[in-house]
Amino acid sequence: MVDLTDAVWRKSTRSGDNGGDCVEVADNLTGVVAVRDSKDPTGPVLTFTPTAWAGFVRTVETGH
């Protein structure tokens, strides 16, 4: 289990103005990037290695 106590959440720059359908990202933690649904801040959190997250972001940025 990843300790998210010190997570600093921010709205993803890829989240649009979708009436509250936003993804929040915490990338201030060592060795992990956490992602959650902004409408459910106490709900489930997905975690990724920084390398996996960077690959995902590159894929989104290139439109694949």
PDBQT receptor file of N, H, CA, C and O in Angstrom, charges set to zero:
ATOM      1  N   MET A   1       0.849  -1.176   0.000  1.00  0.00    +0.000 N 
ATOM      2  CA  MET A   1       0.000   0.000   0.000  1.00  0.00    +0.000 C 
ATOM      3  C   MET A   1       0.897   1.242   0.000  1.00  0.00    +0.000 C 
ATOM      4  O   MET A   1       1.857   1.327   0.766  1.00  0.00    +0.000 OA
ATOM      5  N   VAL A   2       0.576   2.179  -0.850  1.00  0.00    +0.000 N 
ATOM      6  H   VAL A   2      -0.204   2.110  -1.472  1.00  0.00    +0.000 HD
ATOM      7  CA  VAL A   2       1.325   3.419  -0.974  1.00  0.00    +0.000 C 
ATOM      8  C   VAL A   2       0.769   4.438   0.016  1.00  0.00    +0.000 C 
ATOM      9  O   VAL A   2      -0.445   4.612   0.119  1.00  0.00    +0.000 OA
ATOM     10  N   ASP A   3       1.658   5.108   0.743  1.00  0.00    +0.000 N 
ATOM     11  H   ASP A   3       2.644   4.966   0.660  1.00  0.00    +0.000 HD
ATOM     12  CA  ASP A   3       1.245   6.151   1.687  1.00  0.00    +0.000 C 
ATOM     13  C   ASP A   3       1.004   7.450   0.910  1.00  0.00    +0.000 C 
ATOM     14  O   ASP A   3       1.934   8.026   0.347  1.00  0.00    +0.000 OA
ATOM     15  N   LEU A   4      -0.237   7.897   0.888  1.00  0.00    +0.000 N 
ATOM     16  H   LEU A   4      -0.993   7.430   1.346  1.00  0.00    +0.000 HD
ATOM     17  CA  LEU A   4      -0.608   9.108   0.153  1.00  0.00    +0.000 C 
ATOM     18  C   LEU A   4      -0.841  10.305   1.071  1.00  0.00    +0.000 C 
ATOM     19  O   LEU A   4      -1.414  11.312   0.656  1.00  0.00    +0.000 OA
ATOM     20  N   THR A   5      -0.393  10.187   2.323  1.00  0.00    +0.000 N 
ATOM     21  H   THR A   5       0.073   9.369   2.660  1.00  0.00    +0.000 HD
ATOM     22  CA  THR A   5      -0.609  11.247   3.307  1.00  0.00    +0.000 C 
ATOM     23  C   THR A   5      -0.088  12.602   2.821  1.00  0.00    +0.000 C 
ATOM     24  O   THR A   5      -0.731  13.629   3.042  1.00  0.00    +0.000 OA
ATOM     25  N   ASP A   6       1.056  12.607   2.170  1.00  0.00    +0.000 N 
ATOM     26  H   ASP A   6       1.578  11.773   1.991  1.00  0.00    +0.000 HD
ATOM     27  CA  ASP A   6       1.669  13.869   1.732  1.00  0.00    +0.000 C 
ATOM     28  C   ASP A   6       1.353  14.228   0.284  1.00  0.00    +0.000 C 
ATOM     29  O   ASP A   6       1.965  15.133  -0.283  1.00  0.00    +0.000 OA
ATOM     30  N   ALA A   7       0.407  13.525  -0.306  1.00  0.00    +0.000 N 
ATOM     31  H   ALA A   7      -0.090  12.790   0.154  1.00  0.00    +0.000 HD
ATOM     32  CA  ALA A   7       0.069  13.797  -1.705  1.00  0.00    +0.000 C 
ATOM     33  C   ALA A   7      -0.494  15.211  -1.862  1.00  0.00    +0.000 C 
ATOM     34  O   ALA A   7      -1.349  15.645  -1.091  1.00  0.00    +0.000 OA
ATOM     35  N   VAL A   8       0.000  15.907  -2.864  1.00  0.00    +0.000 N 
ATOM     36  H   VAL A   8       0.695  15.554  -3.491  1.00  0.00    +0.000 HD
ATOM     37  CA  VAL A   8      -0.514  17.220  -3.226  1.00  0.00    +0.000 C 
ATOM     38  C   VAL A   8      -1.243  17.028  -4.555  1.00  0.00    +0.000 C 
ATOM     39  O   VAL A   8      -0.623  16.802  -5.594  1.00  0.00    +0.000 OA
ATOM     40  N   TRP A   9      -2.562  17.121  -4.500  1.00  0.00    +0.000 N 
ATOM     41  H   TRP A   9      -3.066  17.304  -3.656  1.00  0.00    +0.000 HD
ATOM     42  CA  TRP A   9      -3.398  16.835  -5.661  1.00  0.00    +0.000 C 
ATOM     43  C   TRP A   9      -3.608  18.090  -6.492  1.00  0.00    +0.000 C 
ATOM     44  O   TRP A   9      -3.792  19.182  -5.954  1.00  0.00    +0.000 OA
ATOM     45  N   ARG A  10      -3.579  17.922  -7.805  1.00  0.00    +0.000 N 
ATOM     46  H   ARG A  10      -3.429  17.035  -8.242  1.00  0.00    +0.000 HD
ATOM     47  CA  ARG A  10      -3.870  19.015  -8.741  1.00  0.00    +0.000 C 
ATOM     48  C   ARG A  10      -4.691  18.453  -9.876  1.00  0.00    +0.000 C 
ATOM     49  O   ARG A  10      -4.594  17.269 -10.199  1.00  0.00    +0.000 OA
ATOM     50  N   LYS A  11      -5.502  19.303 -10.482  1.00  0.00    +0.000 N 
ATOM     51  H   LYS A  11      -5.581  20.265 -10.220  1.00  0.00    +0.000 HD
ATOM     52  CA  LYS A  11      -6.284  18.880 -11.641  1.00  0.00    +0.000 C 
ATOM     53  C   LYS A  11      -5.333  18.631 -12.803  1.00  0.00    +0.000 C 
ATOM     54  O   LYS A  11      -4.458  19.450 -13.084  1.00  0.00    +0.000 OA
ATOM     55  N   SER A  12      -5.503  17.526 -13.462  1.00  0.00    +0.000 N 
ATOM     56  H   SER A  12      -6.215  16.861 -13.233  1.00  0.00    +0.000 HD
ATOM     57  CA  SER A  12      -4.678  17.212 -14.612  1.00  0.00    +0.000 C 
ATOM     58  C   SER A  12      -4.851  18.281 -15.685  1.00  0.00    +0.000 C 
ATOM     59  O   SER A  12      -5.960  18.764 -15.914  1.00  0.00    +0.000 OA
ATOM     60  N   THR A  13      -3.768  18.643 -16.333  1.00  0.00    +0.000 N 
ATOM     61  H   THR A  13      -2.867  18.251 -16.147  1.00  0.00    +0.000 HD
ATOM     62  CA  THR A  13      -3.844  19.619 -17.421  1.00  0.00    +0.000 C 
ATOM     63  C   THR A  13      -4.607  19.054 -18.609  1.00  0.00    +0.000 C 
ATOM     64  O   THR A  13      -5.027  19.808 -19.487  1.00  0.00    +0.000 OA
ATOM     65  N   ARG A  14      -4.790  17.752 -18.651  1.00  0.00    +0.000 N 
ATOM     66  H   ARG A  14      -4.449  17.139 -17.938  1.00  0.00    +0.000 HD
ATOM     67  CA  ARG A  14      -5.536  17.106 -19.736  1.00  0.00    +0.000 C 
ATOM     68  C   ARG A  14      -7.026  16.993 -19.426  1.00  0.00    +0.000 C 
ATOM     69  O   ARG A  14      -7.798  16.573 -20.288  1.00  0.00    +0.000 OA
ATOM     70  N   SER A  15      -7.441  17.353 -18.230  1.00  0.00    +0.000 N 
ATOM     71  H   SER A  15      -6.813  17.694 -17.530  1.00  0.00    +0.000 HD
ATOM     72  CA  SER A  15      -8.866  17.344 -17.897  1.00  0.00    +0.000 C 
ATOM     73  C   SER A  15      -9.487  18.610 -18.459  1.00  0.00    +0.000 C 
ATOM     74  O   SER A  15      -8.997  19.713 -18.217  1.00  0.00    +0.000 OA
ATOM     75  N   GLY A  16     -10.542  18.451 -19.192  1.00  0.00    +0.000 N 
ATOM     76  H   GLY A  16     -10.940  17.555 -19.389  1.00  0.00    +0.000 HD
ATOM     77  CA  GLY A  16     -11.216  19.604 -19.778  1.00  0.00    +0.000 C 
ATOM     78  C   GLY A  16     -12.278  20.141 -18.851  1.00  0.00    +0.000 C 
ATOM     79  O   GLY A  16     -12.358  19.758 -17.683  1.00  0.00    +0.000 OA
ATOM     80  N   ASP A  17     -13.089  21.026 -19.378  1.00  0.00    +0.000 N 
ATOM     81  H   ASP A  17     -13.025  21.337 -20.326  1.00  0.00    +0.000 HD
ATOM     82  CA  ASP A  17     -14.216  21.577 -18.633  1.00  0.00    +0.000 C 
ATOM     83  C   ASP A  17     -15.430  20.700 -18.919  1.00  0.00    +0.000 C 
ATOM     84  O   ASP A  17     -16.306  21.058 -19.706  1.00  0.00    +0.000 OA
ATOM     85  N   ASN A  18     -15.461  19.538 -18.259  1.00  0.00    +0.000 N 
ATOM     86  H   ASN A  18     -14.749  19.247 -17.619  1.00  0.00    +0.000 HD
ATOM     87  CA  ASN A  18     -16.486  18.525 -18.537  1.00  0.00    +0.000 C 
ATOM     88  C   ASN A  18     -17.551  18.470 -17.457  1.00  0.00    +0.000 C 
ATOM     89  O   ASN A  18     -18.111  17.404 -17.204  1.00  0.00    +0.000 OA
ATOM     90  N   GLY A  19     -17.839  19.574 -16.826  1.00  0.00    +0.000 N 
ATOM     91  H   GLY A  19     -17.383  20.440 -17.032  1.00  0.00    +0.000 HD
ATOM     92  CA  GLY A  19     -18.865  19.573 -15.801  1.00  0.00    +0.000 C 
ATOM     93  C   GLY A  19     -18.480  18.785 -14.565  1.00  0.00    +0.000 C 
ATOM     94  O   GLY A  19     -19.334  18.164 -13.932  1.00  0.00    +0.000 OA
ATOM     95  N   GLY A  20     -17.222  18.806 -14.222  1.00  0.00    +0.000 N 
ATOM     96  H   GLY A  20     -16.529  19.310 -14.736  1.00  0.00    +0.000 HD
ATOM     97  CA  GLY A  20     -16.781  18.127 -13.015  1.00  0.00    +0.000 C 
ATOM     98  C   GLY A  20     -16.109  16.788 -13.250  1.00  0.00    +0.000 C 
ATOM     99  O   GLY A  20     -15.625  16.172 -12.300  1.00  0.00    +0.000 OA
ATOM    100  N   ASP A  21     -16.064  16.320 -14.493  1.00  0.00    +0.000 N 
ATOM    101  H   ASP A  21     -16.457  16.820 -15.264  1.00  0.00    +0.000 HD
ATOM    102  CA  ASP A  21     -15.397  15.058 -14.799  1.00  0.00    +0.000 C 
ATOM    103  C   ASP A  21     -13.904  15.313 -14.944  1.00  0.00    +0.000 C 
ATOM    104  O   ASP A  21     -13.391  15.481 -16.051  1.00  0.00    +0.000 OA
ATOM    105  N   CYS A  22     -13.218  15.339 -13.810  1.00  0.00    +0.000 N 
ATOM    106  H   CYS A  22     -13.634  15.203 -12.911  1.00  0.00    +0.000 HD
ATOM    107  CA  CYS A  22     -11.804  15.687 -13.812  1.00  0.00    +0.000 C 
ATOM    108  C   CYS A  22     -10.966  14.582 -13.183  1.00  0.00    +0.000 C 
ATOM    109  O   CYS A  22     -11.425  13.832 -12.322  1.00  0.00    +0.000 OA
ATOM    110  N   VAL A  23      -9.755  14.512 -13.633  1.00  0.00    +0.000 N 
ATOM    111  H   VAL A  23      -9.382  15.121 -14.333  1.00  0.00    +0.000 HD
ATOM    112  CA  VAL A  23      -8.767  13.620 -13.052  1.00  0.00    +0.000 C 
ATOM    113  C   VAL A  23      -7.792  14.483 -12.267  1.00  0.00    +0.000 C 
ATOM    114  O   VAL A  23      -7.347  15.526 -12.746  1.00  0.00    +0.000 OA
ATOM    115  N   GLU A  24      -7.461  14.042 -11.056  1.00  0.00    +0.000 N 
ATOM    116  H   GLU A  24      -7.822  13.194 -10.667  1.00  0.00    +0.000 HD
ATOM    117  CA  GLU A  24      -6.460  14.728 -10.257  1.00  0.00    +0.000 C 
ATOM    118  C   GLU A  24      -5.215  13.862 -10.174  1.00  0.00    +0.000 C 
ATOM    119  O   GLU A  24      -5.293  12.635 -10.106  1.00  0.00    +0.000 OA
ATOM    120  N   VAL A  25      -4.071  14.523 -10.182  1.00  0.00    +0.000 N 
ATOM    121  H   VAL A  25      -4.007  15.519 -10.238  1.00  0.00    +0.000 HD
ATOM    122  CA  VAL A  25      -2.789  13.841 -10.172  1.00  0.00    +0.000 C 
ATOM    123  C   VAL A  25      -1.967  14.364  -8.996  1.00  0.00    +0.000 C 
ATOM    124  O   VAL A  25      -1.947  15.564  -8.721  1.00  0.00    +0.000 OA
ATOM    125  N   ALA A  26      -1.298  13.456  -8.317  1.00  0.00    +0.000 N 
ATOM    126  H   ALA A  26      -1.314  12.481  -8.540  1.00  0.00    +0.000 HD
ATOM    127  CA  ALA A  26      -0.318  13.828  -7.285  1.00  0.00    +0.000 C 
ATOM    128  C   ALA A  26       1.021  13.280  -7.757  1.00  0.00    +0.000 C 
ATOM    129  O   ALA A  26       1.255  12.071  -7.736  1.00  0.00    +0.000 OA
ATOM    130  N   ASP A  27       1.895  14.185  -8.182  1.00  0.00    +0.000 N 
ATOM    131  H   ASP A  27       1.705  15.166  -8.199  1.00  0.00    +0.000 HD
ATOM    132  CA  ASP A  27       3.199  13.748  -8.679  1.00  0.00    +0.000 C 
ATOM    133  C   ASP A  27       4.349  14.267  -7.821  1.00  0.00    +0.000 C 
ATOM    134  O   ASP A  27       5.490  14.358  -8.273  1.00  0.00    +0.000 OA
ATOM    135  N   ASN A  28       4.025  14.604  -6.582  1.00  0.00    +0.000 N 
ATOM    136  H   ASN A  28       3.098  14.530  -6.215  1.00  0.00    +0.000 HD
ATOM    137  CA  ASN A  28       5.046  15.110  -5.662  1.00  0.00    +0.000 C 
ATOM    138  C   ASN A  28       5.627  14.019  -4.769  1.00  0.00    +0.000 C 
ATOM    139  O   ASN A  28       6.482  14.304  -3.930  1.00  0.00    +0.000 OA
ATOM    140  N   LEU A  29       5.187  12.794  -4.933  1.00  0.00    +0.000 N 
ATOM    141  H   LEU A  29       4.493  12.562  -5.614  1.00  0.00    +0.000 HD
ATOM    142  CA  LEU A  29       5.638  11.706  -4.073  1.00  0.00    +0.000 C 
ATOM    143  C   LEU A  29       6.850  11.003  -4.692  1.00  0.00    +0.000 C 
ATOM    144  O   LEU A  29       6.973  10.941  -5.916  1.00  0.00    +0.000 OA
ATOM    145  N   THR A  30       7.723  10.486  -3.871  1.00  0.00    +0.000 N 
ATOM    146  H   THR A  30       7.623  10.537  -2.877  1.00  0.00    +0.000 HD
ATOM    147  CA  THR A  30       8.906   9.791  -4.351  1.00  0.00    +0.000 C 
ATOM    148  C   THR A  30       8.532   8.409  -4.878  1.00  0.00    +0.000 C 
ATOM    149  O   THR A  30       7.979   7.589  -4.145  1.00  0.00    +0.000 OA
ATOM    150  N   GLY A  31       8.831   8.158  -6.133  1.00  0.00    +0.000 N 
ATOM    151  H   GLY A  31       9.280   8.824  -6.729  1.00  0.00    +0.000 HD
ATOM    152  CA  GLY A  31       8.668   6.834  -6.701  1.00  0.00    +0.000 C 
ATOM    153  C   GLY A  31       7.275   6.456  -7.140  1.00  0.00    +0.000 C 
ATOM    154  O   GLY A  31       7.053   5.317  -7.551  1.00  0.00    +0.000 OA
ATOM    155  N   VAL A  32       6.323   7.376  -7.067  1.00  0.00    +0.000 N 
ATOM    156  H   VAL A  32       6.503   8.301  -6.733  1.00  0.00    +0.000 HD
ATOM    157  CA  VAL A  32       4.948   7.037  -7.446  1.00  0.00    +0.000 C 
ATOM    158  C   VAL A  32       4.208   8.278  -7.938  1.00  0.00    +0.000 C 
ATOM    159  O   VAL A  32       4.426   9.387  -7.451  1.00  0.00    +0.000 OA
ATOM    160  N   VAL A  33       3.334   8.063  -8.911  1.00  0.00    +0.000 N 
ATOM    161  H   VAL A  33       3.157   7.162  -9.306  1.00  0.00    +0.000 HD
ATOM    162  CA  VAL A  33       2.394   9.094  -9.356  1.00  0.00    +0.000 C 
ATOM    163  C   VAL A  33       1.004   8.531  -9.076  1.00  0.00    +0.000 C 
ATOM    164  O   VAL A  33       0.682   7.421  -9.499  1.00  0.00    +0.000 OA
ATOM    165  N   ALA A  34       0.191   9.291  -8.371  1.00  0.00    +0.000 N 
ATOM    166  H   ALA A  34       0.452  10.193  -8.027  1.00  0.00    +0.000 HD
ATOM    167  CA  ALA A  34      -1.148   8.844  -7.993  1.00  0.00    +0.000 C 
ATOM    168  C   ALA A  34      -2.193   9.605  -8.801  1.00  0.00    +0.000 C 
ATOM    169  O   ALA A  34      -2.026  10.788  -9.096  1.00  0.00    +0.000 OA
ATOM    170  N   VAL A  35      -3.271   8.914  -9.152  1.00  0.00    +0.000 N 
ATOM    171  H   VAL A  35      -3.408   7.953  -8.912  1.00  0.00    +0.000 HD
ATOM    172  CA  VAL A  35      -4.338   9.491  -9.968  1.00  0.00    +0.000 C 
ATOM    173  C   VAL A  35      -5.676   9.121  -9.330  1.00  0.00    +0.000 C 
ATOM    174  O   VAL A  35      -5.884   7.983  -8.909  1.00  0.00    +0.000 OA
ATOM    175  N   ARG A  36      -6.585  10.111  -9.266  1.00  0.00    +0.000 N 
ATOM    176  H   ARG A  36      -6.416  11.035  -9.608  1.00  0.00    +0.000 HD
ATOM    177  CA  ARG A  36      -7.907   9.845  -8.696  1.00  0.00    +0.000 C 
ATOM    178  C   ARG A  36      -8.962  10.668  -9.419  1.00  0.00    +0.000 C 
ATOM    179  O   ARG A  36      -8.653  11.602 -10.159  1.00  0.00    +0.000 OA
ATOM    180  N   ASP A  37     -10.210  10.296  -9.184  1.00  0.00    +0.000 N 
ATOM    181  H   ASP A  37     -10.461   9.538  -8.583  1.00  0.00    +0.000 HD
ATOM    182  CA  ASP A  37     -11.367  11.008  -9.714  1.00  0.00    +0.000 C 
ATOM    183  C   ASP A  37     -11.657  12.178  -8.775  1.00  0.00    +0.000 C 
ATOM    184  O   ASP A  37     -11.841  11.974  -7.575  1.00  0.00    +0.000 OA
ATOM    185  N   SER A  38     -11.700  13.381  -9.300  1.00  0.00    +0.000 N 
ATOM    186  H   SER A  38     -11.550  13.546 -10.274  1.00  0.00    +0.000 HD
ATOM    187  CA  SER A  38     -11.900  14.562  -8.449  1.00  0.00    +0.000 C 
ATOM    188  C   SER A  38     -13.263  14.555  -7.756  1.00  0.00    +0.000 C 
ATOM    189  O   SER A  38     -13.425  15.185  -6.711  1.00  0.00    +0.000 OA
ATOM    190  N   LYS A  39     -14.243  13.850  -8.327  1.00  0.00    +0.000 N 
ATOM    191  H   LYS A  39     -14.111  13.338  -9.175  1.00  0.00    +0.000 HD
ATOM    192  CA  LYS A  39     -15.579  13.802  -7.714  1.00  0.00    +0.000 C 
ATOM    193  C   LYS A  39     -15.624  12.854  -6.523  1.00  0.00    +0.000 C 
ATOM    194  O   LYS A  39     -16.588  12.869  -5.758  1.00  0.00    +0.000 OA
ATOM    195  N   ASP A  40     -14.585  12.021  -6.355  1.00  0.00    +0.000 N 
ATOM    196  H   ASP A  40     -13.801  12.009  -6.977  1.00  0.00    +0.000 HD
ATOM    197  CA  ASP A  40     -14.559  11.024  -5.290  1.00  0.00    +0.000 C 
ATOM    198  C   ASP A  40     -13.177  11.014  -4.623  1.00  0.00    +0.000 C 
ATOM    199  O   ASP A  40     -12.445  10.030  -4.725  1.00  0.00    +0.000 OA
ATOM    200  N   PRO A  41     -12.824  12.114  -3.938  1.00  0.00    +0.000 N 
ATOM    201  CA  PRO A  41     -11.466  12.225  -3.390  1.00  0.00    +0.000 C 
ATOM    202  C   PRO A  41     -11.118  11.194  -2.319  1.00  0.00    +0.000 C 
ATOM    203  O   PRO A  41      -9.940  10.996  -2.023  1.00  0.00    +0.000 OA
ATOM    204  N   THR A  42     -12.100  10.544  -1.744  1.00  0.00    +0.000 N 
ATOM    205  H   THR A  42     -13.058  10.704  -1.985  1.00  0.00    +0.000 HD
ATOM    206  CA  THR A  42     -11.794   9.501  -0.769  1.00  0.00    +0.000 C 
ATOM    207  C   THR A  42     -11.927   8.108  -1.387  1.00  0.00    +0.000 C 
ATOM    208  O   THR A  42     -11.800   7.099  -0.693  1.00  0.00    +0.000 OA
ATOM    209  N   GLY A  43     -12.178   8.063  -2.679  1.00  0.00    +0.000 N 
ATOM    210  H   GLY A  43     -12.281   8.883  -3.243  1.00  0.00    +0.000 HD
ATOM    211  CA  GLY A  43     -12.353   6.794  -3.377  1.00  0.00    +0.000 C 
ATOM    212  C   GLY A  43     -11.028   6.190  -3.814  1.00  0.00    +0.000 C 
ATOM    213  O   GLY A  43      -9.965   6.579  -3.330  1.00  0.00    +0.000 OA
ATOM    214  N   PRO A  44     -11.103   5.240  -4.726  1.00  0.00    +0.000 N 
ATOM    215  CA  PRO A  44      -9.909   4.530  -5.170  1.00  0.00    +0.000 C 
ATOM    216  C   PRO A  44      -8.904   5.444  -5.857  1.00  0.00    +0.000 C 
ATOM    217  O   PRO A  44      -9.259   6.456  -6.461  1.00  0.00    +0.000 OA
ATOM    218  N   VAL A  45      -7.643   5.054  -5.744  1.00  0.00    +0.000 N 
ATOM    219  H   VAL A  45      -7.355   4.232  -5.253  1.00  0.00    +0.000 HD
ATOM    220  CA  VAL A  45      -6.535   5.787  -6.353  1.00  0.00    +0.000 C 
ATOM    221  C   VAL A  45      -5.725   4.800  -7.187  1.00  0.00    +0.000 C 
ATOM    222  O   VAL A  45      -5.409   3.701  -6.731  1.00  0.00    +0.000 OA
ATOM    223  N   LEU A  46      -5.398   5.195  -8.393  1.00  0.00    +0.000 N 
ATOM    224  H   LEU A  46      -5.655   6.088  -8.764  1.00  0.00    +0.000 HD
ATOM    225  CA  LEU A  46      -4.485   4.415  -9.221  1.00  0.00    +0.000 C 
ATOM    226  C   LEU A  46      -3.083   4.941  -9.001  1.00  0.00    +0.000 C 
ATOM    227  O   LEU A  46      -2.892   6.150  -8.878  1.00  0.00    +0.000 OA
ATOM    228  N   THR A  47      -2.101   4.060  -8.950  1.00  0.00    +0.000 N 
ATOM    229  H   THR A  47      -2.257   3.077  -9.050  1.00  0.00    +0.000 HD
ATOM    230  CA  THR A  47      -0.718   4.499  -8.800  1.00  0.00    +0.000 C 
ATOM    231  C   THR A  47       0.121   3.935  -9.937  1.00  0.00    +0.000 C 
ATOM    232  O   THR A  47      -0.106   2.825 -10.419  1.00  0.00    +0.000 OA
ATOM    233  N   PHE A  48       1.089   4.728 -10.343  1.00  0.00    +0.000 N 
ATOM    234  H   PHE A  48       1.273   5.630  -9.951  1.00  0.00    +0.000 HD
ATOM    235  CA  PHE A  48       1.973   4.378 -11.441  1.00  0.00    +0.000 C 
ATOM    236  C   PHE A  48       3.403   4.716 -11.057  1.00  0.00    +0.000 C 
ATOM    237  O   PHE A  48       3.636   5.591 -10.223  1.00  0.00    +0.000 OA
ATOM    238  N   THR A  49       4.353   4.030 -11.657  1.00  0.00    +0.000 N 
ATOM    239  H   THR A  49       4.163   3.319 -12.335  1.00  0.00    +0.000 HD
ATOM    240  CA  THR A  49       5.739   4.465 -11.508  1.00  0.00    +0.000 C 
ATOM    241  C   THR A  49       5.883   5.744 -12.321  1.00  0.00    +0.000 C 
ATOM    242  O   THR A  49       5.134   5.956 -13.275  1.00  0.00    +0.000 OA
ATOM    243  N   PRO A  50       6.825   6.591 -11.962  1.00  0.00    +0.000 N 
ATOM    244  CA  PRO A  50       7.031   7.807 -12.766  1.00  0.00    +0.000 C 
ATOM    245  C   PRO A  50       7.327   7.503 -14.233  1.00  0.00    +0.000 C 
ATOM    246  O   PRO A  50       6.905   8.253 -15.114  1.00  0.00    +0.000 OA
ATOM    247  N   THR A  51       8.038   6.428 -14.505  1.00  0.00    +0.000 N 
ATOM    248  H   THR A  51       8.381   5.819 -13.789  1.00  0.00    +0.000 HD
ATOM    249  CA  THR A  51       8.349   6.053 -15.887  1.00  0.00    +0.000 C 
ATOM    250  C   THR A  51       7.086   5.652 -16.637  1.00  0.00    +0.000 C 
ATOM    251  O   THR A  51       6.883   6.072 -17.777  1.00  0.00    +0.000 OA
ATOM    252  N   ALA A  52       6.238   4.844 -16.009  1.00  0.00    +0.000 N 
ATOM    253  H   ALA A  52       6.403   4.503 -15.083  1.00  0.00    +0.000 HD
ATOM    254  CA  ALA A  52       4.986   4.436 -16.648  1.00  0.00    +0.000 C 
ATOM    255  C   ALA A  52       4.086   5.647 -16.883  1.00  0.00    +0.000 C 
ATOM    256  O   ALA A  52       3.454   5.754 -17.933  1.00  0.00    +0.000 OA
ATOM    257  N   TRP A  53       4.026   6.557 -15.915  1.00  0.00    +0.000 N 
ATOM    258  H   TRP A  53       4.539   6.470 -15.062  1.00  0.00    +0.000 HD
ATOM    259  CA  TRP A  53       3.190   7.748 -16.062  1.00  0.00    +0.000 C 
ATOM    260  C   TRP A  53       3.700   8.630 -17.203  1.00  0.00    +0.000 C 
ATOM    261  O   TRP A  53       2.909   9.142 -17.995  1.00  0.00    +0.000 OA
ATOM    262  N   ALA A  54       5.014   8.806 -17.285  1.00  0.00    +0.000 N 
ATOM    263  H   ALA A  54       5.657   8.391 -16.642  1.00  0.00    +0.000 HD
ATOM    264  CA  ALA A  54       5.593   9.618 -18.357  1.00  0.00    +0.000 C 
ATOM    265  C   ALA A  54       5.261   9.004 -19.723  1.00  0.00    +0.000 C 
ATOM    266  O   ALA A  54       4.973   9.733 -20.672  1.00  0.00    +0.000 OA
ATOM    267  N   GLY A  55       5.299   7.680 -19.826  1.00  0.00    +0.000 N 
ATOM    268  H   GLY A  55       5.533   7.088 -19.054  1.00  0.00    +0.000 HD
ATOM    269  CA  GLY A  55       4.942   7.007 -21.071  1.00  0.00    +0.000 C 
ATOM    270  C   GLY A  55       3.484   7.228 -21.429  1.00  0.00    +0.000 C 
ATOM    271  O   GLY A  55       3.151   7.460 -22.591  1.00  0.00    +0.000 OA
ATOM    272  N   PHE A  56       2.617   7.156 -20.431  1.00  0.00    +0.000 N 
ATOM    273  H   PHE A  56       2.887   6.967 -19.486  1.00  0.00    +0.000 HD
ATOM    274  CA  PHE A  56       1.193   7.409 -20.659  1.00  0.00    +0.000 C 
ATOM    275  C   PHE A  56       0.976   8.837 -21.154  1.00  0.00    +0.000 C 
ATOM    276  O   PHE A  56       0.256   9.056 -22.128  1.00  0.00    +0.000 OA
ATOM    277  N   VAL A  57       1.595   9.800 -20.490  1.00  0.00    +0.000 N 
ATOM    278  H   VAL A  57       2.180   9.622 -19.699  1.00  0.00    +0.000 HD
ATOM    279  CA  VAL A  57       1.437  11.207 -20.878  1.00  0.00    +0.000 C 
ATOM    280  C   VAL A  57       1.948  11.425 -22.303  1.00  0.00    +0.000 C 
ATOM    281  O   VAL A  57       1.309  12.128 -23.086  1.00  0.00    +0.000 OA
ATOM    282  N   ARG A  58       3.095  10.831 -22.647  1.00  0.00    +0.000 N 
ATOM    283  H   ARG A  58       3.614  10.261 -22.011  1.00  0.00    +0.000 HD
ATOM    284  CA  ARG A  58       3.613  10.963 -24.018  1.00  0.00    +0.000 C 
ATOM    285  C   ARG A  58       2.616  10.405 -25.023  1.00  0.00    +0.000 C 
ATOM    286  O   ARG A  58       2.393  11.000 -26.077  1.00  0.00    +0.000 OA
ATOM    287  N   THR A  59       2.019   9.270 -24.701  1.00  0.00    +0.000 N 
ATOM    288  H   THR A  59       2.199   8.786 -23.845  1.00  0.00    +0.000 HD
ATOM    289  CA  THR A  59       1.047   8.661 -25.600  1.00  0.00    +0.000 C 
ATOM    290  C   THR A  59      -0.167   9.570 -25.799  1.00  0.00    +0.000 C 
ATOM    291  O   THR A  59      -0.650   9.727 -26.921  1.00  0.00    +0.000 OA
ATOM    292  N   VAL A  60      -0.654  10.160 -24.725  1.00  0.00    +0.000 N 
ATOM    293  H   VAL A  60      -0.262  10.032 -23.814  1.00  0.00    +0.000 HD
ATOM    294  CA  VAL A  60      -1.798  11.076 -24.823  1.00  0.00    +0.000 C 
ATOM    295  C   VAL A  60      -1.414  12.318 -25.640  1.00  0.00    +0.000 C 
ATOM    296  O   VAL A  60      -2.178  12.772 -26.493  1.00  0.00    +0.000 OA
ATOM    297  N   GLU A  61      -0.253  12.844 -25.374  1.00  0.00    +0.000 N 
ATOM    298  H   GLU A  61       0.368  12.476 -24.682  1.00  0.00    +0.000 HD
ATOM    299  CA  GLU A  61       0.184  14.061 -26.084  1.00  0.00    +0.000 C 
ATOM    300  C   GLU A  61       0.336  13.842 -27.582  1.00  0.00    +0.000 C 
ATOM    301  O   GLU A  61       0.114  14.761 -28.370  1.00  0.00    +0.000 OA
ATOM    302  N   THR A  62       0.710  12.636 -27.977  1.00  0.00    +0.000 N 
ATOM    303  H   THR A  62       0.890  11.889 -27.337  1.00  0.00    +0.000 HD
ATOM    304  CA  THR A  62       0.896  12.374 -29.409  1.00  0.00    +0.000 C 
ATOM    305  C   THR A  62      -0.387  11.880 -30.072  1.00  0.00    +0.000 C 
ATOM    306  O   THR A  62      -0.418  11.659 -31.282  1.00  0.00    +0.000 OA
ATOM    307  N   GLY A  63      -1.449  11.707 -29.277  1.00  0.00    +0.000 N 
ATOM    308  H   GLY A  63      -1.424  11.887 -28.294  1.00  0.00    +0.000 HD
ATOM    309  CA  GLY A  63      -2.749  11.344 -29.825  1.00  0.00    +0.000 C 
ATOM    310  C   GLY A  63      -2.924   9.876 -30.153  1.00  0.00    +0.000 C 
ATOM    311  O   GLY A  63      -3.810   9.521 -30.931  1.00  0.00    +0.000 OA
ATOM    312  N   HIS A  64      -2.110   9.026 -29.584  1.00  0.00    +0.000 N 
ATOM    313  H   HIS A  64      -1.391   9.315 -28.952  1.00  0.00    +0.000 HD
ATOM    314  CA  HIS A  64      -2.237   7.579 -29.868  1.00  0.00    +0.000 C 
ATOM    315  C   HIS A  64      -3.235   6.930 -28.958  1.00  0.00    +0.000 C 
ATOM    316  O   HIS A  64      -3.467   5.725 -29.055  1.00  0.00    +0.000 OA
TER     317      HIS A  64
